[in-house]
Amino acid sequence: MKILDINERMVATMAGVAGDCQFWCRVVSQYCNLFEIREKQEITVNAASKYFANQLYAYRNRGLSIGSMVCGYDSRGPAIFQISDDGTRLKLQVCSIGSGSLHAYGVLDTHYKFKMTDEEALKLGRRAIMLATFRDSGSGGYCNVCHITPKGKTRFPPIDVNELYYEFADEYKRDIGYEPPNDE
């Protein structure tokens, strides 16, 4: 499972060393819970990602291996932040993390539209994960998806990427210009 809960409407993804990612996501989750208890208001995705980046910045050059996306929905709307183990933090519209991310970006850059239905976005995310997994041996074998809305988050059951391959095979072949050999 590469999607870790921070709170009811925020998650972090993990790439890198699993122990590093899990530990620091737990630290961020605890900070967010304490903030909300102390301040009696929801913490924003911006603030949670800033805390995460500051913690990693304090431990830069100490051998951590973390690449993460902090994603969520707060009073300001949806937000995605990319966090690196050196404390770098970027606000993005579309993000992919990990060794297969370059392959996923190929799909995202080609098919992402600013206004998408939930179903279109789910299909695009699954397709990007499927291609990243098939092109990169370090990317795992299951597709985990979490949909975050103002009402909370919904986790979809993991899908084996082999099943996704057959779902998207025709679209993928069309995208790369594959034509079956002519038997004549």
FIGU-374018 format. One record per residue: z, y, x of N, C-alpha, C in turn; residue in one letter. Coordinates in nm, 2 decimals, always signed. Layout:
REM residues N
R      nup   nnorth    neast     caup   canorth   caeast      cup   cnorth    ceast   resn
R        Z        Y        X        Z         Y        X        Z        Y        X      a
...
//
This chain:
REM residues 184
R      nup   nnorth    neast     caup   canorth   caeast      cup   cnorth    ceast   resn
R    +0.00    -0.12    +0.08    +0.00     +0.00    +0.00    +0.00    +0.12    +0.09      m
R    -0.10    +0.20    +0.08    -0.12     +0.32    +0.16    -0.09    +0.45    +0.09      k
R    -0.04    +0.44    -0.03    +0.00     +0.56    -0.11    +0.15    +0.55    -0.13      i
R    +0.22    +0.65    -0.07    +0.37     +0.66    -0.08    +0.41    +0.77    -0.17      l
R    +0.51    +0.74    -0.26    +0.56     +0.84    -0.35    +0.65    +0.94    -0.28      d
R    +0.63    +1.07    -0.32    +0.72     +1.18    -0.27    +0.81    +1.21    -0.39      i
R    +0.75    +1.24    -0.50    +0.83     +1.26    -0.63    +0.74    +1.22    -0.75      n
R    +0.78    +1.26    -0.87    +0.71     +1.22    -0.99    +0.56    +1.27    -1.00      e
R    +0.53    +1.38    -0.93    +0.39     +1.43    -0.94    +0.33    +1.46    -0.80      r
R    +0.38    +1.39    -0.70    +0.33     +1.41    -0.56    +0.34    +1.28    -0.48      m
R    +0.23    +1.26    -0.40    +0.22     +1.14    -0.32    +0.18    +1.18    -0.18      v
R    +0.20    +1.09    -0.08    +0.14     +1.11    +0.05    +0.07    +0.98    +0.09      a
R    -0.05    +0.99    +0.15    -0.12     +0.87    +0.20    -0.08    +0.85    +0.34      t
R    -0.10    +0.73    +0.39    -0.07     +0.70    +0.53    -0.18    +0.64    +0.60      m
R    -0.20    +0.69    +0.72    -0.29     +0.63    +0.82    -0.22    +0.64    +0.96      a
R    -0.24    +0.55    +1.04    -0.17     +0.55    +1.17    -0.07    +0.43    +1.17      g
R    +0.04    +0.46    +1.24    +0.15     +0.35    +1.25    +0.23    +0.35    +1.12      v
R    +0.23    +0.24    +1.05    +0.30     +0.23    +0.92    +0.44    +0.27    +0.92      a
R    +0.52    +0.23    +1.02    +0.66     +0.27    +1.03    +0.68    +0.42    +1.04      g
R    +0.59    +0.49    +1.12    +0.60     +0.63    +1.14    +0.57    +0.70    +1.00      d
R    +0.47    +0.66    +0.94    +0.43     +0.72    +0.81    +0.54    +0.70    +0.70      c
R    +0.59    +0.57    +0.69    +0.69     +0.55    +0.59    +0.82    +0.62    +0.62      q
R    +0.86    +0.63    +0.74    +0.98     +0.70    +0.77    +0.97    +0.85    +0.74      f
R    +0.86    +0.92    +0.78    +0.85     +1.06    +0.76    +0.82    +1.09    +0.61      w
R    +0.76    +1.00    +0.54    +0.74     +1.03    +0.40    +0.87    +1.02    +0.33      c
R    +0.96    +0.93    +0.37    +1.09     +0.92    +0.31    +1.17    +1.04    +0.34      r
R    +1.16    +1.10    +0.46    +1.23     +1.22    +0.49    +1.18    +1.34    +0.40      v
R    +1.05    +1.35    +0.39    +0.99     +1.45    +0.30    +1.04    +1.43    +0.16      v
R    +1.04    +1.31    +0.11    +1.08     +1.28    -0.03    +1.23    +1.32    -0.05      s
R    +1.31    +1.29    +0.05    +1.45     +1.33    +0.04    +1.47    +1.48    +0.03      q
R    +1.39    +1.55    +0.12    +1.40     +1.69    +0.13    +1.36    +1.75    -0.01      y
R    +1.25    +1.70    -0.07    +1.20     +1.75    -0.20    +1.31    +1.73    -0.31      c
R    +1.37    +1.61    -0.31    +1.47     +1.59    -0.41    +1.59    +1.68    -0.39      n
R    +1.63    +1.70    -0.27    +1.75     +1.79    -0.24    +1.71    +1.94    -0.28      l
R    +1.59    +1.98    -0.25    +1.54     +2.11    -0.28    +1.55    +2.13    -0.44      f
R    +1.50    +2.03    -0.51    +1.49     +2.05    -0.66    +1.63    +2.05    -0.72      e
R    +1.73    +1.97    -0.66    +1.86     +1.97    -0.71    +1.93    +2.11    -0.68      i
R    +1.91    +2.15    -0.55    +1.98     +2.28    -0.51    +1.92    +2.40    -0.58      r
R    +1.79    +2.41    -0.59    +1.72     +2.53    -0.64    +1.70    +2.52    -0.79      e
R    +1.72    +2.40    -0.85    +1.69     +2.39    -1.00    +1.55    +2.42    -1.04      k
R    +1.46    +2.39    -0.96    +1.32     +2.41    -0.99    +1.23    +2.31    -0.91      q
R    +1.11    +2.29    -0.96    +1.02     +2.20    -0.89    +0.98    +2.25    -0.76      e
R    +0.97    +2.17    -0.66    +0.91     +2.21    -0.53    +0.76    +2.20    -0.54      i
R    +0.69    +2.30    -0.48    +0.54     +2.30    -0.48    +0.49    +2.20    -0.38      t
R    +0.36    +2.16    -0.40    +0.29     +2.08    -0.31    +0.28    +2.15    -0.17      v
R    +0.26    +2.28    -0.18    +0.24     +2.37    -0.06    +0.37    +2.36    +0.02      n
R    +0.49    +2.38    -0.05    +0.61     +2.38    +0.03    +0.65    +2.24    +0.09      a
R    +0.62    +2.13    +0.01    +0.65     +2.00    +0.06    +0.56    +1.97    +0.18      a
R    +0.43    +2.00    +0.17    +0.34     +1.98    +0.29    +0.38    +2.06    +0.41      s
R    +0.43    +2.18    +0.39    +0.47     +2.27    +0.50    +0.59    +2.21    +0.57      k
R    +0.69    +2.16    +0.49    +0.80     +2.09    +0.55    +0.76    +1.97    +0.63      y
R    +0.67    +1.89    +0.57    +0.62     +1.77    +0.64    +0.55    +1.81    +0.78      f
R    +0.47    +1.91    +0.77    +0.40     +1.96    +0.89    +0.50    +2.01    +1.00      a
R    +0.60    +2.09    +0.95    +0.70     +2.14    +1.04    +0.78    +2.03    +1.11      n
R    +0.81    +1.93    +1.03    +0.89     +1.81    +1.09    +0.80    +1.75    +1.20      q
R    +0.68    +1.72    +1.17    +0.59     +1.66    +1.27    +0.56    +1.75    +1.39      l
R    +0.55    +1.88    +1.37    +0.53     +1.97    +1.48    +0.65    +1.97    +1.58      y
R    +0.77    +1.95    +1.52    +0.89     +1.94    +1.60    +0.89    +1.82    +1.69      a
R    +0.82    +1.71    +1.65    +0.81     +1.59    +1.73    +0.68    +1.56    +1.79      y
R    +0.60    +1.67    +1.80    +0.46     +1.65    +1.86    +0.48    +1.61    +2.01      r
R    +0.38    +1.54    +2.06    +0.38     +1.48    +2.19    +0.49    +1.38    +2.22      n
R    +0.54    +1.32    +2.12    +0.64     +1.22    +2.13    +0.59    +1.08    +2.09      r
R    +0.46    +1.06    +2.07    +0.40     +0.93    +2.05    +0.39    +0.89    +1.90      g
R    +0.41    +0.99    +1.81    +0.40     +0.96    +1.67    +0.25    +0.94    +1.64      l
R    +0.22    +0.85    +1.54    +0.08     +0.83    +1.50    +0.07    +0.84    +1.35      s
R    +0.05    +0.95    +1.30    +0.05     +0.98    +1.16    -0.07    +1.07    +1.12      i
R    -0.14    +1.02    +1.02    -0.24     +1.10    +0.95    -0.21    +1.09    +0.80      g
R    -0.19    +1.20    +0.73    -0.15     +1.19    +0.59    -0.22    +1.30    +0.51      s
R    -0.23    +1.26    +0.38    -0.27     +1.36    +0.28    -0.15    +1.38    +0.19      m
R    -0.11    +1.50    +0.16    +0.00     +1.52    +0.06    -0.08    +1.58    -0.06      v
R    -0.07    +1.50    -0.17    -0.15     +1.54    -0.29    -0.05    +1.55    -0.41      c
R    -0.08    +1.64    -0.49    +0.01     +1.65    -0.61    -0.04    +1.76    -0.71      g
R    +0.04    +1.78    -0.81    +0.02     +1.88    -0.91    +0.15    +1.95    -0.94      y
R    +0.14    +2.08    -0.93    +0.26     +2.16    -0.96    +0.23    +2.28    -1.05      d
R    +0.31    +2.38    -1.06    +0.29     +2.49    -1.14    +0.17    +2.57    -1.11      s
R    +0.12    +2.56    -0.98    +0.00     +2.63    -0.93    -0.13    +2.55    -0.96      r
R    -0.11    +2.42    -1.00    -0.23     +2.34    -1.02    -0.23    +2.23    -0.92      g
R    -0.35    +2.16    -0.91    -0.36     +2.05    -0.81    -0.38    +2.10    -0.67      p
R    -0.33    +2.02    -0.58    -0.34     +2.06    -0.44    -0.35    +1.93    -0.35      a
R    -0.43    +1.95    -0.24    -0.44     +1.84    -0.14    -0.42    +1.91    +0.00      i
R    -0.33    +1.86    +0.08    -0.31     +1.91    +0.22    -0.33    +1.79    +0.31      f
R    -0.40    +1.81    +0.42    -0.41     +1.71    +0.53    -0.31    +1.75    +0.63      q
R    -0.23    +1.65    +0.67    -0.12     +1.67    +0.77    -0.15    +1.57    +0.89      i
R    -0.14    +1.63    +1.01    -0.16     +1.55    +1.13    -0.03    +1.54    +1.21      s
R    -0.02    +1.44    +1.30    +0.10     +1.41    +1.37    +0.14    +1.52    +1.47      d
R    +0.05    +1.62    +1.50    +0.08     +1.73    +1.58    +0.13    +1.85    +1.50      d
R    +0.14    +1.83    +1.37    +0.19     +1.94    +1.29    +0.08    +2.02    +1.22      g
R    -0.05    +1.99    +1.25    -0.16     +2.06    +1.18    -0.16    +2.03    +1.03      t
R    -0.18    +2.14    +0.96    -0.18     +2.13    +0.81    -0.30    +2.21    +0.76      r
R    -0.38    +2.14    +0.68    -0.50     +2.21    +0.62    -0.50    +2.19    +0.47      l
R    -0.53    +2.29    +0.39    -0.55     +2.28    +0.25    -0.70    +2.25    +0.23      k
R    -0.73    +2.15    +0.15    -0.86     +2.10    +0.13    -0.89    +2.08    -0.01      l
R    -1.02    +2.08    -0.05    -1.06     +2.04    -0.18    -1.09    +1.89    -0.19      q
R    -1.14    +1.83    -0.08    -1.17     +1.69    -0.06    -1.12    +1.65    +0.07      v
R    -1.06    +1.53    +0.08    -1.00     +1.49    +0.20    -1.00    +1.34    +0.22      c
R    -1.02    +1.29    +0.34    -1.02     +1.15    +0.37    -0.94    +1.14    +0.50      s
R    -0.86    +1.04    +0.51    -0.77     +1.02    +0.63    -0.79    +0.88    +0.68      i
R    -0.78    +0.86    +0.81    -0.78     +0.73    +0.87    -0.91    +0.70    +0.95      g
R    -0.91    +0.58    +1.01    -1.02     +0.54    +1.09    -1.15    +0.53    +1.02      s
R    -1.15    +0.50    +0.89    -1.27     +0.49    +0.81    -1.31    +0.62    +0.74      g
R    -1.24    +0.73    +0.77    -1.26     +0.85    +0.70    -1.40    +0.91    +0.72      s
R    -1.46    +0.89    +0.83    -1.59     +0.95    +0.85    -1.69    +0.88    +0.76      l
R    -1.68    +0.75    +0.74    -1.76     +0.68    +0.65    -1.74    +0.73    +0.50      h
R    -1.61    +0.74    +0.47    -1.58     +0.79    +0.33    -1.63    +0.93    +0.31      a
R    -1.63    +1.02    +0.41    -1.68     +1.15    +0.40    -1.83    +1.15    +0.37      y
R    -1.90    +1.05    +0.42    -2.04     +1.04    +0.39    -2.07    +1.03    +0.24      g
R    -1.99    +0.95    +0.17    -2.00     +0.94    +0.03    -1.95    +1.06    -0.04      v
R    -1.83    +1.11    +0.00    -1.77     +1.23    -0.06    -1.86    +1.35    -0.05      l
R    -1.92    +1.38    +0.07    -2.01     +1.49    +0.09    -2.13    +1.48    +0.01      d
R    -2.18    +1.36    -0.01    -2.31     +1.35    -0.09    -2.29    +1.36    -0.24      t
R    -2.17    +1.30    -0.29    -2.16     +1.29    -0.43    -2.05    +1.38    -0.50      h
R    -1.97    +1.45    -0.42    -1.86     +1.53    -0.48    -1.92    +1.65    -0.56      y
R    -1.87    +1.67    -0.68    -1.90     +1.79    -0.75    -1.77    +1.86    -0.79      k
R    -1.78    +2.00    -0.79    -1.65     +2.07    -0.82    -1.59    +2.03    -0.95      f
R    -1.67    +2.02    -1.06    -1.62     +1.98    -1.19    -1.66    +1.84    -1.22      k
R    -1.56    +1.75    -1.21    -1.59     +1.61    -1.24    -1.49    +1.56    -1.35      m
R    -1.54    +1.46    -1.42    -1.45     +1.40    -1.52    -1.35    +1.31    -1.44      t
R    -1.25    +1.27    -1.50    -1.15     +1.18    -1.44    -1.22    +1.05    -1.40      d
R    -1.31    +1.00    -1.49    -1.38     +0.87    -1.46    -1.48    +0.89    -1.34      e
R    -1.55    +1.00    -1.34    -1.64     +1.02    -1.22    -1.56    +1.03    -1.09      e
R    -1.45    +1.10    -1.09    -1.36     +1.11    -0.97    -1.31    +0.98    -0.93      a
R    -1.26    +0.90    -1.02    -1.21     +0.76    -0.99    -1.32    +0.68    -0.93      l
R    -1.44    +0.68    -0.99    -1.55     +0.60    -0.94    -1.59    +0.65    -0.79      k
R    -1.59    +0.78    -0.77    -1.63     +0.84    -0.64    -1.52    +0.80    -0.54      l
R    -1.40    +0.81    -0.57    -1.29     +0.76    -0.48    -1.30    +0.62    -0.44      g
R    -1.32    +0.53    -0.54    -1.33     +0.39    -0.51    -1.46    +0.36    -0.43      r
R    -1.57    +0.43    -0.46    -1.69     +0.41    -0.38    -1.67    +0.45    -0.23      r
R    -1.60    +0.56    -0.21    -1.58     +0.61    -0.07    -1.49    +0.51    +0.00      a
R    -1.38    +0.46    -0.06    -1.29     +0.37    +0.00    -1.36    +0.23    +0.03      i
R    -1.45    +0.19    -0.06    -1.52     +0.07    -0.04    -1.61    +0.08    +0.08      m
R    -1.68    +0.19    +0.10    -1.77     +0.20    +0.21    -1.69    +0.21    +0.34      l
R    -1.58    +0.29    +0.34    -1.50     +0.30    +0.46    -1.45    +0.17    +0.50      a
R    -1.41    +0.09    +0.41    -1.35     -0.04    +0.44    -1.46    -0.14    +0.50      t
R    -1.58    -0.13    +0.44    -1.68     -0.22    +0.49    -1.73    -0.18    +0.63      f
R    -1.73    -0.05    +0.66    -1.78     +0.00    +0.78    -1.68    +0.01    +0.90      r
R    -1.55    +0.00    +0.86    -1.44     +0.01    +0.96    -1.34    -0.10    +0.95      d
R    -1.33    -0.18    +1.06    -1.24     -0.30    +1.05    -1.09    -0.26    +1.04      s
R    -1.05    -0.14    +1.07    -0.91     -0.11    +1.06    -0.87    -0.05    +0.92      g
R    -0.95    -0.05    +0.82    -0.93     +0.01    +0.70    -0.87    -0.07    +0.59      s
R    -0.84    -0.20    +0.61    -0.78     -0.28    +0.51    -0.88    -0.34    +0.42      g
R    -0.83    -0.41    +0.31    -0.92     -0.48    +0.22    -0.89    -0.45    +0.08      g
R    -0.80    -0.36    +0.04    -0.78     -0.33    -0.10    -0.79    -0.18    -0.12      y
R    -0.83    -0.15    -0.24    -0.85     -0.01    -0.28    -0.73    +0.03    -0.37      c
R    -0.65    +0.12    -0.33    -0.54     +0.17    -0.41    -0.57    +0.31    -0.46      n
R    -0.55    +0.34    -0.58    -0.58     +0.47    -0.64    -0.47    +0.52    -0.72      v
R    -0.44    +0.65    -0.71    -0.33     +0.71    -0.79    -0.39    +0.84    -0.85      c
R    -0.38    +0.86    -0.98    -0.43     +0.97    -1.05    -0.31    +1.06    -1.09      h
R    -0.32    +1.19    -1.04    -0.21     +1.28    -1.06    -0.25    +1.39    -1.16      i
R    -0.17    +1.41    -1.27    -0.20     +1.51    -1.37    -0.08    +1.59    -1.39      t
R    -0.08    +1.70    -1.47    +0.04     +1.78    -1.49    +0.15    +1.69    -1.56      p
R    +0.11    +1.58    -1.62    +0.21     +1.50    -1.69    +0.28    +1.40    -1.60      k
R    +0.22    +1.38    -1.48    +0.27     +1.27    -1.39    +0.16    +1.20    -1.32      g
R    +0.20    +1.09    -1.26    +0.10     +1.01    -1.19    +0.08    +0.87    -1.25      k
R    -0.04    +0.82    -1.24    -0.08     +0.69    -1.28    -0.13    +0.61    -1.17      t
R    -0.07    +0.50    -1.14    -0.12     +0.41    -1.03    -0.21    +0.30    -1.10      r
R    -0.33    +0.29    -1.04    -0.42     +0.18    -1.09    -0.40    +0.06    -1.01      f
R    -0.42    -0.06    -1.07    -0.40     -0.18    -0.99    -0.49    -0.19    -0.87      p
R    -0.44    -0.24    -0.76    -0.53     -0.26    -0.64    -0.65    -0.34    -0.67      p
R    -0.76    -0.31    -0.61    -0.88     -0.39    -0.63    -0.93    -0.43    -0.49      i
R    -0.97    -0.56    -0.48    -1.03     -0.61    -0.36    -1.16    -0.54    -0.34      d
R    -1.18    -0.49    -0.22    -1.31     -0.41    -0.19    -1.43    -0.50    -0.20      v
R    -1.42    -0.63    -0.19    -1.53     -0.72    -0.21    -1.58    -0.71    -0.36      n
R    -1.49    -0.69    -0.45    -1.53     -0.67    -0.59    -1.60    -0.54    -0.61      e
R    -1.55    -0.43    -0.54    -1.61     -0.30    -0.55    -1.75    -0.30    -0.49      l
R    -1.77    -0.38    -0.38    -1.90     -0.38    -0.31    -2.01    -0.42    -0.42      y
R    -1.98    -0.53    -0.49    -2.08     -0.57    -0.59    -2.09    -0.47    -0.70      y
R    -1.99    -0.40    -0.73    -2.00     -0.29    -0.84    -2.09    -0.18    -0.79      e
R    -2.08    -0.14    -0.66    -2.16     -0.03    -0.61    -2.28    -0.07    -0.53      f
R    -2.31    -0.19    -0.51    -2.42     -0.24    -0.42    -2.55    -0.17    -0.46      a
R    -2.59    -0.17    -0.58    -2.72     -0.11    -0.61    -2.73    +0.04    -0.58      d
R    -2.62    +0.11    -0.61    -2.62     +0.26    -0.58    -2.62    +0.28    -0.43      e
R    -2.55    +0.19    -0.35    -2.54     +0.21    -0.21    -2.68    +0.18    -0.15      y
R    -2.75    +0.08    -0.19    -2.88     +0.04    -0.14    -2.98    +0.16    -0.17      k
R    -2.97    +0.22    -0.29    -3.05     +0.33    -0.33    -3.03    +0.45    -0.24      r
R    -2.90    +0.47    -0.21    -2.86     +0.59    -0.12    -2.92    +0.57    +0.02      d
R    -2.92    +0.45    +0.07    -2.97     +0.44    +0.21    -3.12    +0.41    +0.22      i
R    -3.18    +0.41    +0.10    -3.33     +0.39    +0.10    -3.37    +0.24    +0.12      g
R    -3.28    +0.15    +0.09    -3.31     +0.01    +0.11    -3.42    -0.04    +0.01      y
R    -3.52    -0.10    +0.06    -3.62     -0.17    -0.03    -3.63    -0.31    +0.01      e
R    -3.61    -0.40    -0.09    -3.62     -0.54    -0.06    -3.76    -0.58    +0.00      p
R    -3.77    -0.68    +0.08    -3.90     -0.71    +0.14    -3.99    -0.76    +0.03      p
R    -4.12    -0.73    +0.05    -4.22     -0.77    -0.04    -4.27    -0.91    +0.00      n
R    -4.26    -1.00    -0.10    -4.29     -1.14    -0.07    -4.44    -1.17    -0.08      d
R    -4.52    -1.07    -0.10    -4.67     -1.10    -0.12    -4.73    -1.13    +0.02      e
//
